[in-house]
Amino acid sequence: LARAQKRRRLAANARERRRMLGLNLAFDRLRSVIPTLECDKKLSKSETLQMAQIYISTLTEILQ
Protein backbone atom coordinates (compact mmCIF):
# COMPACT_ATOMS: atom_id res chain seq x y z
CA LEU A 1 0.00 0.00 0.00
CA ALA A 2 2.72 2.47 0.96
CA ARG A 3 4.66 1.61 -2.18
CA ALA A 4 1.62 2.32 -4.38
CA GLN A 5 1.03 5.65 -2.62
CA LYS A 6 4.65 6.63 -3.11
CA ARG A 7 4.44 5.71 -6.82
CA ARG A 8 1.27 7.80 -7.22
CA ARG A 9 2.89 10.73 -5.39
CA LEU A 10 5.99 10.52 -7.62
CA ALA A 11 3.79 10.45 -10.72
CA ALA A 12 1.79 13.45 -9.47
CA ASN A 13 5.01 15.34 -8.74
CA ALA A 14 6.29 14.60 -12.25
CA ARG A 15 3.02 15.85 -13.78
CA GLU A 16 3.21 19.03 -11.71
CA ARG A 17 6.84 19.62 -12.77
CA ARG A 18 5.85 19.23 -16.44
CA ARG A 19 2.90 21.57 -15.94
CA MET A 20 5.07 24.24 -14.31
CA LEU A 21 7.75 23.89 -16.99
CA GLY A 22 5.10 24.45 -19.65
CA LEU A 23 3.66 27.42 -17.79
CA ASN A 24 7.09 28.99 -17.30
CA LEU A 25 7.90 28.45 -20.97
CA ALA A 26 4.66 30.21 -21.92
CA PHE A 27 5.55 33.17 -19.68
CA ASP A 28 9.03 33.34 -21.21
CA ARG A 29 7.51 33.39 -24.71
CA LEU A 30 5.07 36.11 -23.66
CA ARG A 31 7.90 38.17 -22.12
CA SER A 32 9.82 37.92 -25.39
CA VAL A 33 7.08 39.71 -27.37
CA ILE A 34 6.09 42.41 -24.87
CA PRO A 35 8.03 45.67 -25.24
CA THR A 36 9.57 46.81 -21.95
CA LEU A 37 11.55 49.83 -20.82
CA GLU A 38 13.97 47.90 -18.62
CA CYS A 39 15.61 45.28 -20.83
CA ASP A 40 17.87 43.84 -18.13
CA LYS A 41 15.09 43.20 -15.58
CA LYS A 42 13.00 40.06 -15.98
CA LEU A 43 9.32 40.79 -15.45
CA SER A 44 7.49 38.78 -12.80
CA LYS A 45 4.52 36.68 -13.86
CA SER A 46 2.15 39.33 -12.52
CA GLU A 47 4.03 42.14 -14.28
CA THR A 48 4.09 40.12 -17.49
CA LEU A 49 0.31 39.68 -17.43
CA GLN A 50 -0.23 43.37 -16.64
CA MET A 51 2.09 44.48 -19.44
CA ALA A 52 0.45 42.05 -21.88
CA GLN A 53 -2.97 43.47 -21.02
CA ILE A 54 -1.73 47.04 -21.57
CA TYR A 55 0.01 46.07 -24.81
CA ILE A 56 -3.08 44.32 -26.19
CA SER A 57 -5.28 47.28 -25.23
CA THR A 58 -2.87 49.70 -26.91
CA LEU A 59 -2.73 47.63 -30.10
CA THR A 60 -6.53 47.40 -30.11
CA GLU A 61 -6.84 51.19 -29.81
CA ILE A 62 -4.36 51.70 -32.66
CA LEU A 63 -6.39 49.41 -34.93
CA GLN A 64 -9.67 51.22 -34.26
N, CA, C, O and CB atoms as a CASP TS submission, in Angstrom:
PFRMAT TS
TARGET T0000
AUTHOR 0000-0000-0000
METHOD Language model
MODEL 1
PARENT N/A
ATOM      1  N   LEU     1       0.833  -1.205   0.000  1.00  0.00           N
ATOM      2  CA  LEU     1       0.000   0.000   0.000  1.00  0.00           C
ATOM      3  C   LEU     1       0.868   1.255   0.000  1.00  0.00           C
ATOM      4  O   LEU     1       0.641   2.167  -0.795  1.00  0.00           O
ATOM      5  CB  LEU     1      -0.942   0.006   1.219  1.00  0.00           C
ATOM      6  N   ALA     2       1.851   1.306   0.879  1.00  0.00           N
ATOM      7  CA  ALA     2       2.724   2.475   0.959  1.00  0.00           C
ATOM      8  C   ALA     2       3.515   2.650  -0.335  1.00  0.00           C
ATOM      9  O   ALA     2       3.766   3.772  -0.774  1.00  0.00           O
ATOM     10  CB  ALA     2       3.682   2.347   2.155  1.00  0.00           C
ATOM     11  N   ARG     3       3.899   1.542  -0.931  1.00  0.00           N
ATOM     12  CA  ARG     3       4.659   1.608  -2.179  1.00  0.00           C
ATOM     13  C   ARG     3       3.805   2.193  -3.306  1.00  0.00           C
ATOM     14  O   ARG     3       4.292   2.985  -4.113  1.00  0.00           O
ATOM     15  CB  ARG     3       5.170   0.210  -2.570  1.00  0.00           C
ATOM     16  N   ALA     4       2.534   1.801  -3.357  1.00  0.00           N
ATOM     17  CA  ALA     4       1.618   2.324  -4.379  1.00  0.00           C
ATOM     18  C   ALA     4       1.372   3.812  -4.167  1.00  0.00           C
ATOM     19  O   ALA     4       1.312   4.576  -5.130  1.00  0.00           O
ATOM     20  CB  ALA     4       0.279   1.556  -4.356  1.00  0.00           C
ATOM     21  N   GLN     5       1.230   4.224  -2.913  1.00  0.00           N
ATOM     22  CA  GLN     5       1.032   5.649  -2.616  1.00  0.00           C
ATOM     23  C   GLN     5       2.252   6.463  -3.029  1.00  0.00           C
ATOM     24  O   GLN     5       2.125   7.552  -3.590  1.00  0.00           O
ATOM     25  CB  GLN     5       0.744   5.854  -1.117  1.00  0.00           C
ATOM     26  N   LYS     6       3.425   5.926  -2.746  1.00  0.00           N
ATOM     27  CA  LYS     6       4.654   6.633  -3.112  1.00  0.00           C
ATOM     28  C   LYS     6       4.757   6.756  -4.634  1.00  0.00           C
ATOM     29  O   LYS     6       5.152   7.802  -5.147  1.00  0.00           O
ATOM     30  CB  LYS     6       5.896   5.901  -2.543  1.00  0.00           C
ATOM     31  N   ARG     7       4.403   5.691  -5.354  1.00  0.00           N
ATOM     32  CA  ARG     7       4.443   5.709  -6.816  1.00  0.00           C
ATOM     33  C   ARG     7       3.470   6.753  -7.365  1.00  0.00           C
ATOM     34  O   ARG     7       3.802   7.499  -8.286  1.00  0.00           O
ATOM     35  CB  ARG     7       4.108   4.313  -7.385  1.00  0.00           C
ATOM     36  N   ARG     8       2.250   6.798  -6.782  1.00  0.00           N
ATOM     37  CA  ARG     8       1.267   7.804  -7.219  1.00  0.00           C
ATOM     38  C   ARG     8       1.762   9.217  -6.927  1.00  0.00           C
ATOM     39  O   ARG     8       1.587  10.119  -7.747  1.00  0.00           O
ATOM     40  CB  ARG     8      -0.091   7.570  -6.525  1.00  0.00           C
ATOM     41  N   ARG     9       2.381   9.415  -5.763  1.00  0.00           N
ATOM     42  CA  ARG     9       2.886  10.731  -5.392  1.00  0.00           C
ATOM     43  C   ARG     9       4.006  11.143  -6.345  1.00  0.00           C
ATOM     44  O   ARG     9       4.051  12.295  -6.776  1.00  0.00           O
ATOM     45  CB  ARG     9       3.388  10.733  -3.927  1.00  0.00           C
ATOM     46  N   LEU    10       4.906  10.226  -6.679  1.00  0.00           N
ATOM     47  CA  LEU    10       5.992  10.525  -7.618  1.00  0.00           C
ATOM     48  C   LEU    10       5.439  10.875  -8.994  1.00  0.00           C
ATOM     49  O   LEU    10       5.941  11.782  -9.657  1.00  0.00           O
ATOM     50  CB  LEU    10       6.957   9.332  -7.724  1.00  0.00           C
ATOM     51  N   ALA    11       4.407  10.157  -9.420  1.00  0.00           N
ATOM     52  CA  ALA    11       3.785  10.447 -10.718  1.00  0.00           C
ATOM     53  C   ALA    11       3.121  11.817 -10.691  1.00  0.00           C
ATOM     54  O   ALA    11       3.225  12.577 -11.654  1.00  0.00           O
ATOM     55  CB  ALA    11       2.751   9.358 -11.086  1.00  0.00           C
ATOM     56  N   ALA    12       2.438  12.137  -9.594  1.00  0.00           N
ATOM     57  CA  ALA    12       1.790  13.449  -9.474  1.00  0.00           C
ATOM     58  C   ALA    12       2.832  14.561  -9.461  1.00  0.00           C
ATOM     59  O   ALA    12       2.631  15.609 -10.075  1.00  0.00           O
ATOM     60  CB  ALA    12       0.926  13.515  -8.195  1.00  0.00           C
ATOM     61  N   ASN    13       3.933  14.340  -8.770  1.00  0.00           N
ATOM     62  CA  ASN    13       5.011  15.342  -8.744  1.00  0.00           C
ATOM     63  C   ASN    13       5.589  15.561 -10.136  1.00  0.00           C
ATOM     64  O   ASN    13       5.877  16.694 -10.522  1.00  0.00           O
ATOM     65  CB  ASN    13       6.127  14.910  -7.777  1.00  0.00           C
ATOM     66  N   ALA    14       5.758  14.485 -10.882  1.00  0.00           N
ATOM     67  CA  ALA    14       6.288  14.602 -12.246  1.00  0.00           C
ATOM     68  C   ALA    14       5.320  15.376 -13.136  1.00  0.00           C
ATOM     69  O   ALA    14       5.743  16.211 -13.934  1.00  0.00           O
ATOM     70  CB  ALA    14       6.559  13.205 -12.844  1.00  0.00           C
ATOM     71  N   ARG    15       4.022  15.100 -13.001  1.00  0.00           N
ATOM     72  CA  ARG    15       3.024  15.849 -13.784  1.00  0.00           C
ATOM     73  C   ARG    15       3.057  17.333 -13.429  1.00  0.00           C
ATOM     74  O   ARG    15       2.982  18.188 -14.311  1.00  0.00           O
ATOM     75  CB  ARG    15       1.608  15.281 -13.543  1.00  0.00           C
ATOM     76  N   GLU    16       3.166  17.632 -12.149  1.00  0.00           N
ATOM     77  CA  GLU    16       3.206  19.031 -11.709  1.00  0.00           C
ATOM     78  C   GLU    16       4.461  19.735 -12.226  1.00  0.00           C
ATOM     79  O   GLU    16       4.397  20.897 -12.628  1.00  0.00           O
ATOM     80  CB  GLU    16       3.153  19.110 -10.173  1.00  0.00           C
ATOM     81  N   ARG    17       5.602  19.039 -12.218  1.00  0.00           N
ATOM     82  CA  ARG    17       6.836  19.625 -12.767  1.00  0.00           C
ATOM     83  C   ARG    17       6.676  19.934 -14.250  1.00  0.00           C
ATOM     84  O   ARG    17       7.077  21.002 -14.710  1.00  0.00           O
ATOM     85  CB  ARG    17       8.032  18.672 -12.554  1.00  0.00           C
ATOM     86  N   ARG    18       6.087  18.996 -15.002  1.00  0.00           N
ATOM     87  CA  ARG    18       5.854  19.227 -16.436  1.00  0.00           C
ATOM     88  C   ARG    18       4.900  20.399 -16.647  1.00  0.00           C
ATOM     89  O   ARG    18       5.108  21.219 -17.541  1.00  0.00           O
ATOM     90  CB  ARG    18       5.286  17.958 -17.105  1.00  0.00           C
ATOM     91  N   ARG    19       3.861  20.478 -15.827  1.00  0.00           N
ATOM     92  CA  ARG    19       2.895  21.573 -15.939  1.00  0.00           C
ATOM     93  C   ARG    19       3.576  22.918 -15.683  1.00  0.00           C
ATOM     94  O   ARG    19       3.357  23.879 -16.421  1.00  0.00           O
ATOM     95  CB  ARG    19       1.728  21.369 -14.949  1.00  0.00           C
ATOM     96  N   MET    20       4.394  22.981 -14.644  1.00  0.00           N
ATOM     97  CA  MET    20       5.074  24.240 -14.309  1.00  0.00           C
ATOM     98  C   MET    20       6.119  24.600 -15.367  1.00  0.00           C
ATOM     99  O   MET    20       6.305  25.777 -15.675  1.00  0.00           O
ATOM    100  CB  MET    20       5.741  24.136 -12.922  1.00  0.00           C
ATOM    101  N   LEU    21       6.793  23.609 -15.917  1.00  0.00           N
ATOM    102  CA  LEU    21       7.751  23.888 -16.988  1.00  0.00           C
ATOM    103  C   LEU    21       7.038  24.485 -18.192  1.00  0.00           C
ATOM    104  O   LEU    21       7.523  25.442 -18.797  1.00  0.00           O
ATOM    105  CB  LEU    21       8.503  22.607 -17.394  1.00  0.00           C
ATOM    106  N   GLY    22       5.890  23.920 -18.538  1.00  0.00           N
ATOM    107  CA  GLY    22       5.104  24.453 -19.654  1.00  0.00           C
ATOM    108  C   GLY    22       4.609  25.861 -19.378  1.00  0.00           C
ATOM    109  O   GLY    22       4.651  26.723 -20.255  1.00  0.00           O
ATOM    110  N   LEU    23       4.143  26.091 -18.168  1.00  0.00           N
ATOM    111  CA  LEU    23       3.657  27.418 -17.787  1.00  0.00           C
ATOM    112  C   LEU    23       4.791  28.439 -17.827  1.00  0.00           C
ATOM    113  O   LEU    23       4.617  29.542 -18.346  1.00  0.00           O
ATOM    114  CB  LEU    23       3.026  27.379 -16.385  1.00  0.00           C
ATOM    115  N   ASN    24       5.946  28.074 -17.283  1.00  0.00           N
ATOM    116  CA  ASN    24       7.088  28.988 -17.295  1.00  0.00           C
ATOM    117  C   ASN    24       7.573  29.259 -18.715  1.00  0.00           C
ATOM    118  O   ASN    24       7.983  30.377 -19.025  1.00  0.00           O
ATOM    119  CB  ASN    24       8.230  28.421 -16.457  1.00  0.00           C
ATOM    120  N   LEU    25       7.530  28.256 -19.572  1.00  0.00           N
ATOM    121  CA  LEU    25       7.898  28.446 -20.971  1.00  0.00           C
ATOM    122  C   LEU    25       6.942  29.430 -21.638  1.00  0.00           C
ATOM    123  O   LEU    25       7.367  30.297 -22.402  1.00  0.00           O
ATOM    124  CB  LEU    25       7.897  27.100 -21.723  1.00  0.00           C
ATOM    125  N   ALA    26       5.656  29.293 -21.347  1.00  0.00           N
ATOM    126  CA  ALA    26       4.662  30.210 -21.917  1.00  0.00           C
ATOM    127  C   ALA    26       4.912  31.642 -21.449  1.00  0.00           C
ATOM    128  O   ALA    26       4.806  32.577 -22.243  1.00  0.00           O
ATOM    129  CB  ALA    26       3.236  29.769 -21.530  1.00  0.00           C
ATOM    130  N   PHE    27       5.242  31.824 -20.177  1.00  0.00           N
ATOM    131  CA  PHE    27       5.547  33.172 -19.680  1.00  0.00           C
ATOM    132  C   PHE    27       6.807  33.724 -20.346  1.00  0.00           C
ATOM    133  O   PHE    27       6.858  34.906 -20.686  1.00  0.00           O
ATOM    134  CB  PHE    27       5.722  33.156 -18.146  1.00  0.00           C
ATOM    135  N   ASP    28       7.812  32.887 -20.532  1.00  0.00           N
ATOM    136  CA  ASP    28       9.033  33.340 -21.213  1.00  0.00           C
ATOM    137  C   ASP    28       8.729  33.777 -22.639  1.00  0.00           C
ATOM    138  O   ASP    28       9.253  34.789 -23.104  1.00  0.00           O
ATOM    139  CB  ASP    28      10.094  32.226 -21.221  1.00  0.00           C
ATOM    140  N   ARG    29       7.889  33.022 -23.333  1.00  0.00           N
ATOM    141  CA  ARG    29       7.513  33.394 -24.706  1.00  0.00           C
ATOM    142  C   ARG    29       6.731  34.697 -24.717  1.00  0.00           C
ATOM    143  O   ARG    29       6.937  35.539 -25.592  1.00  0.00           O
ATOM    144  CB  ARG    29       6.682  32.276 -25.365  1.00  0.00           C
ATOM    145  N   LEU    30       5.834  34.870 -23.750  1.00  0.00           N
ATOM    146  CA  LEU    30       5.066  36.109 -23.659  1.00  0.00           C
ATOM    147  C   LEU    30       5.986  37.290 -23.364  1.00  0.00           C
ATOM    148  O   LEU    30       5.844  38.356 -23.963  1.00  0.00           O
ATOM    149  CB  LEU    30       3.982  35.993 -22.572  1.00  0.00           C
ATOM    150  N   ARG    31       6.940  37.099 -22.432  1.00  0.00           N
ATOM    151  CA  ARG    31       7.898  38.168 -22.122  1.00  0.00           C
ATOM    152  C   ARG    31       8.698  38.578 -23.356  1.00  0.00           C
ATOM    153  O   ARG    31       9.056  39.746 -23.509  1.00  0.00           O
ATOM    154  CB  ARG    31       8.852  37.721 -21.010  1.00  0.00           C
ATOM    155  N   SER    32       8.973  37.627 -24.224  1.00  0.00           N
ATOM    156  CA  SER    32       9.818  37.916 -25.390  1.00  0.00           C
ATOM    157  C   SER    32       9.124  38.798 -26.422  1.00  0.00           C
ATOM    158  O   SER    32       9.798  39.394 -27.262  1.00  0.00           O
ATOM    159  CB  SER    32      10.247  36.623 -26.045  1.00  0.00           C
ATOM    160  N   VAL    33       7.798  38.899 -26.382  1.00  0.00           N
ATOM    161  CA  VAL    33       7.085  39.713 -27.373  1.00  0.00           C
ATOM    162  C   VAL    33       6.506  40.996 -26.794  1.00  0.00           C
ATOM    163  O   VAL    33       5.959  41.811 -27.536  1.00  0.00           O
ATOM    164  CB  VAL    33       5.977  38.907 -27.989  1.00  0.00           C
ATOM    165  N   ILE    34       6.616  41.189 -25.492  1.00  0.00           N
ATOM    166  CA  ILE    34       6.093  42.408 -24.866  1.00  0.00           C
ATOM    167  C   ILE    34       7.215  43.438 -24.784  1.00  0.00           C
ATOM    168  O   ILE    34       8.270  43.160 -24.213  1.00  0.00           O
ATOM    169  CB  ILE    34       5.507  42.109 -23.444  1.00  0.00           C
ATOM    170  N   PRO    35       6.996  44.633 -25.354  1.00  0.00           N
ATOM    171  CA  PRO    35       8.026  45.669 -25.238  1.00  0.00           C
ATOM    172  C   PRO    35       8.121  46.172 -23.794  1.00  0.00           C
ATOM    173  O   PRO    35       7.104  46.423 -23.147  1.00  0.00           O
ATOM    174  CB  PRO    35       7.723  46.845 -26.198  1.00  0.00           C
ATOM    175  N   THR    36       9.346  46.313 -23.304  1.00  0.00           N
ATOM    176  CA  THR    36       9.566  46.811 -21.946  1.00  0.00           C
ATOM    177  C   THR    36      10.602  47.921 -21.969  1.00  0.00           C
ATOM    178  O   THR    36      11.402  48.024 -22.899  1.00  0.00           O
ATOM    179  CB  THR    36      10.016  45.671 -21.002  1.00  0.00           C
ATOM    180  N   LEU    37      10.575  48.746 -20.937  1.00  0.00           N
ATOM    181  CA  LEU    37      11.549  49.829 -20.825  1.00  0.00           C
ATOM    182  C   LEU    37      12.859  49.336 -20.230  1.00  0.00           C
ATOM    183  O   LEU    37      13.932  49.787 -20.630  1.00  0.00           O
ATOM    184  CB  LEU    37      10.987  50.963 -19.976  1.00  0.00           C
ATOM    185  N   GLU    38      12.779  48.421 -19.285  1.00  0.00           N
ATOM    186  CA  GLU    38      13.971  47.896 -18.624  1.00  0.00           C
ATOM    187  C   GLU    38      14.319  46.533 -19.219  1.00  0.00           C
ATOM    188  O   GLU    38      13.721  45.519 -18.857  1.00  0.00           O
ATOM    189  CB  GLU    38      13.754  47.787 -17.085  1.00  0.00           C
ATOM    190  N   CYS    39      15.276  46.517 -20.122  1.00  0.00           N
ATOM    191  CA  CYS    39      15.611  45.276 -20.829  1.00  0.00           C
ATOM    192  C   CYS    39      16.323  44.264 -19.936  1.00  0.00           C
ATOM    193  O   CYS    39      16.200  43.057 -20.144  1.00  0.00           O
ATOM    194  CB  CYS    39      16.481  45.585 -22.032  1.00  0.00           C
ATOM    195  N   ASP    40      17.071  44.752 -18.935  1.00  0.00           N
ATOM    196  CA  ASP    40      17.874  43.838 -18.130  1.00  0.00           C
ATOM    197  C   ASP    40      17.103  43.245 -16.945  1.00  0.00           C
ATOM    198  O   ASP    40      17.620  42.362 -16.261  1.00  0.00           O
ATOM    199  CB  ASP    40      19.098  44.555 -17.626  1.00  0.00           C
ATOM    200  N   LYS    41      15.887  43.712 -16.695  1.00  0.00           N
ATOM    201  CA  LYS    41      15.088  43.200 -15.577  1.00  0.00           C
ATOM    202  C   LYS    41      14.017  42.245 -16.101  1.00  0.00           C
ATOM    203  O   LYS    41      13.211  42.611 -16.957  1.00  0.00           O
ATOM    204  CB  LYS    41      14.435  44.368 -14.785  1.00  0.00           C
ATOM    205  N   LYS    42      14.017  41.037 -15.587  1.00  0.00           N
ATOM    206  CA  LYS    42      13.003  40.057 -15.983  1.00  0.00           C
ATOM    207  C   LYS    42      11.700  40.381 -15.262  1.00  0.00           C
ATOM    208  O   LYS    42      11.671  40.521 -14.039  1.00  0.00           O
ATOM    209  CB  LYS    42      13.470  38.598 -15.663  1.00  0.00           C
ATOM    210  N   LEU    43      10.628  40.498 -16.033  1.00  0.00           N
ATOM    211  CA  LEU    43       9.324  40.790 -15.446  1.00  0.00           C
ATOM    212  C   LEU    43       8.810  39.588 -14.660  1.00  0.00           C
ATOM    213  O   LEU    43       9.021  38.440 -15.052  1.00  0.00           O
ATOM    214  CB  LEU    43       8.317  41.184 -16.539  1.00  0.00           C
ATOM    215  N   SER    44       8.137  39.863 -13.551  1.00  0.00           N
ATOM    216  CA  SER    44       7.490  38.784 -12.804  1.00  0.00           C
ATOM    217  C   SER    44       6.285  38.292 -13.607  1.00  0.00           C
ATOM    218  O   SER    44       5.904  38.899 -14.607  1.00  0.00           O
ATOM    219  CB  SER    44       7.054  39.264 -11.373  1.00  0.00           C
ATOM    220  N   LYS    45       5.702  37.205 -13.164  1.00  0.00           N
ATOM    221  CA  LYS    45       4.520  36.684 -13.855  1.00  0.00           C
ATOM    222  C   LYS    45       3.390  37.706 -13.815  1.00  0.00           C
ATOM    223  O   LYS    45       2.710  37.932 -14.817  1.00  0.00           O
ATOM    224  CB  LYS    45       4.060  35.353 -13.223  1.00  0.00           C
ATOM    225  N   SER    46       3.196  38.313 -12.665  1.00  0.00           N
ATOM    226  CA  SER    46       2.146  39.325 -12.523  1.00  0.00           C
ATOM    227  C   SER    46       2.422  40.524 -13.427  1.00  0.00           C
ATOM    228  O   SER    46       1.524  40.999 -14.122  1.00  0.00           O
ATOM    229  CB  SER    46       2.033  39.783 -11.059  1.00  0.00           C
ATOM    230  N   GLU    47       3.658  41.010 -13.420  1.00  0.00           N
ATOM    231  CA  GLU    47       4.029  42.145 -14.280  1.00  0.00           C
ATOM    232  C   GLU    47       3.868  41.791 -15.751  1.00  0.00           C
ATOM    233  O   GLU    47       3.432  42.618 -16.552  1.00  0.00           O
ATOM    234  CB  GLU    47       5.477  42.582 -14.003  1.00  0.00           C
ATOM    235  N   THR    48       4.222  40.560 -16.103  1.00  0.00           N
ATOM    236  CA  THR    48       4.090  40.116 -17.487  1.00  0.00           C
ATOM    237  C   THR    48       2.634  40.159 -17.932  1.00  0.00           C
ATOM    238  O   THR    48       2.331  40.633 -19.027  1.00  0.00           O
ATOM    239  CB  THR    48       4.653  38.701 -17.652  1.00  0.00           C
ATOM    240  N   LEU    49       1.735  39.666 -17.088  1.00  0.00           N
ATOM    241  CA  LEU    49       0.311  39.681 -17.432  1.00  0.00           C
ATOM    242  C   LEU    49      -0.224  41.107 -17.522  1.00  0.00           C
ATOM    243  O   LEU    49      -1.018  41.417 -18.411  1.00  0.00           O
ATOM    244  CB  LEU    49      -0.494  38.886 -16.400  1.00  0.00           C
ATOM    245  N   GLN    50       0.205  41.975 -16.608  1.00  0.00           N
ATOM    246  CA  GLN    50      -0.233  43.375 -16.643  1.00  0.00           C
ATOM    247  C   GLN    50       0.259  44.064 -17.907  1.00  0.00           C
ATOM    248  O   GLN    50      -0.499  44.775 -18.567  1.00  0.00           O
ATOM    249  CB  GLN    50       0.268  44.131 -15.402  1.00  0.00           C
ATOM    250  N   MET    51       1.525  43.853 -18.243  1.00  0.00           N
ATOM    251  CA  MET    51       2.088  44.475 -19.443  1.00  0.00           C
ATOM    252  C   MET    51       1.423  43.926 -20.703  1.00  0.00           C
ATOM    253  O   MET    51       1.186  44.675 -21.651  1.00  0.00           O
ATOM    254  CB  MET    51       3.609  44.247 -19.504  1.00  0.00           C
ATOM    255  N   ALA    52       1.122  42.641 -20.723  1.00  0.00           N
ATOM    256  CA  ALA    52       0.445  42.046 -21.879  1.00  0.00           C
ATOM    257  C   ALA    52      -0.933  42.664 -22.056  1.00  0.00           C
ATOM    258  O   ALA    52      -1.349  42.955 -23.178  1.00  0.00           O
ATOM    259  CB  ALA    52       0.329  40.513 -21.719  1.00  0.00           C
ATOM    260  N   GLN    53      -1.636  42.862 -20.960  1.00  0.00           N
ATOM    261  CA  GLN    53      -2.965  43.468 -21.023  1.00  0.00           C
ATOM    262  C   GLN    53      -2.878  44.897 -21.565  1.00  0.00           C
ATOM    263  O   GLN    53      -3.682  45.290 -22.411  1.00  0.00           O
ATOM    264  CB  GLN    53      -3.628  43.461 -19.629  1.00  0.00           C
ATOM    265  N   ILE    54      -1.923  45.661 -21.088  1.00  0.00           N
ATOM    266  CA  ILE    54      -1.732  47.037 -21.566  1.00  0.00           C
ATOM    267  C   ILE    54      -1.358  47.034 -23.046  1.00  0.00           C
ATOM    268  O   ILE    54      -1.885  47.825 -23.827  1.00  0.00           O
ATOM    269  CB  ILE    54      -0.639  47.761 -20.739  1.00  0.00           C
ATOM    270  N   TYR    55      -0.453  46.145 -23.423  1.00  0.00           N
ATOM    271  CA  TYR    55       0.015  46.067 -24.806  1.00  0.00           C
ATOM    272  C   TYR    55      -1.135  45.704 -25.753  1.00  0.00           C
ATOM    273  O   TYR    55      -1.279  46.304 -26.818  1.00  0.00           O
ATOM    274  CB  TYR    55       1.152  45.035 -24.929  1.00  0.00           C
ATOM    275  N   ILE    56      -1.943  44.729 -25.363  1.00  0.00           N
ATOM    276  CA  ILE    56      -3.081  44.320 -26.191  1.00  0.00           C
ATOM    277  C   ILE    56      -4.086  45.456 -26.306  1.00  0.00           C
ATOM    278  O   ILE    56      -4.618  45.710 -27.387  1.00  0.00           O
ATOM    279  CB  ILE    56      -3.758  43.066 -25.606  1.00  0.00           C
ATOM    280  N   SER    57      -4.348  46.137 -25.200  1.00  0.00           N
ATOM    281  CA  SER    57      -5.279  47.276 -25.232  1.00  0.00           C
ATOM    282  C   SER    57      -4.767  48.378 -26.143  1.00  0.00           C
ATOM    283  O   SER    57      -5.535  48.961 -26.908  1.00  0.00           O
ATOM    284  CB  SER    57      -5.501  47.832 -23.819  1.00  0.00           C
ATOM    285  N   THR    58      -3.475  48.666 -26.065  1.00  0.00           N
ATOM    286  CA  THR    58      -2.874  49.701 -26.910  1.00  0.00           C
ATOM    287  C   THR    58      -2.966  49.321 -28.382  1.00  0.00           C
ATOM    288  O   THR    58      -3.324  50.152 -29.216  1.00  0.00           O
ATOM    289  CB  THR    58      -1.407  49.934 -26.516  1.00  0.00           C
ATOM    290  N   LEU    59      -2.648  48.081 -28.704  1.00  0.00           N
ATOM    291  CA  LEU    59      -2.735  47.634 -30.095  1.00  0.00           C
ATOM    292  C   LEU    59      -4.176  47.689 -30.597  1.00  0.00           C
ATOM    293  O   LEU    59      -4.424  48.045 -31.750  1.00  0.00           O
ATOM    294  CB  LEU    59      -2.180  46.208 -30.236  1.00  0.00           C
ATOM    295  N   THR    60      -5.112  47.341 -29.740  1.00  0.00           N
ATOM    296  CA  THR    60      -6.532  47.401 -30.109  1.00  0.00           C
ATOM    297  C   THR    60      -6.951  48.831 -30.416  1.00  0.00           C
ATOM    298  O   THR    60      -7.661  49.079 -31.390  1.00  0.00           O
ATOM    299  CB  THR    60      -7.410  46.825 -28.985  1.00  0.00           C
ATOM    300  N   GLU    61      -6.510  49.776 -29.582  1.00  0.00           N
ATOM    301  CA  GLU    61      -6.835  51.191 -29.809  1.00  0.00           C
ATOM    302  C   GLU    61      -6.239  51.686 -31.123  1.00  0.00           C
ATOM    303  O   GLU    61      -6.882  52.438 -31.855  1.00  0.00           O
ATOM    304  CB  GLU    61      -6.324  52.056 -28.641  1.00  0.00           C
ATOM    305  N   ILE    62      -5.024  51.271 -31.419  1.00  0.00           N
ATOM    306  CA  ILE    62      -4.362  51.696 -32.657  1.00  0.00           C
ATOM    307  C   ILE    62      -5.145  51.202 -33.872  1.00  0.00           C
ATOM    308  O   ILE    62      -5.261  51.916 -34.868  1.00  0.00           O
ATOM    309  CB  ILE    62      -2.907  51.171 -32.707  1.00  0.00           C
ATOM    310  N   LEU    63      -5.675  49.996 -33.795  1.00  0.00           N
ATOM    311  CA  LEU    63      -6.390  49.412 -34.929  1.00  0.00           C
ATOM    312  C   LEU    63      -7.785  49.992 -35.128  1.00  0.00           C
ATOM    313  O   LEU    63      -8.383  49.811 -36.189  1.00  0.00           O
ATOM    314  CB  LEU    63      -6.493  47.927 -34.749  1.00  0.00           C
ATOM    315  N   GLN    64      -8.304  50.678 -34.134  1.00  0.00           N
ATOM    316  CA  GLN    64      -9.666  51.223 -34.261  1.00  0.00           C
ATOM    317  C   GLN    64      -9.672  52.639 -34.793  1.00  0.00           C
ATOM    318  O   GLN    64     -10.738  53.232 -34.955  1.00  0.00           O
ATOM    319  CB  GLN    64     -10.371  51.189 -32.923  1.00  0.00           C
TER
END
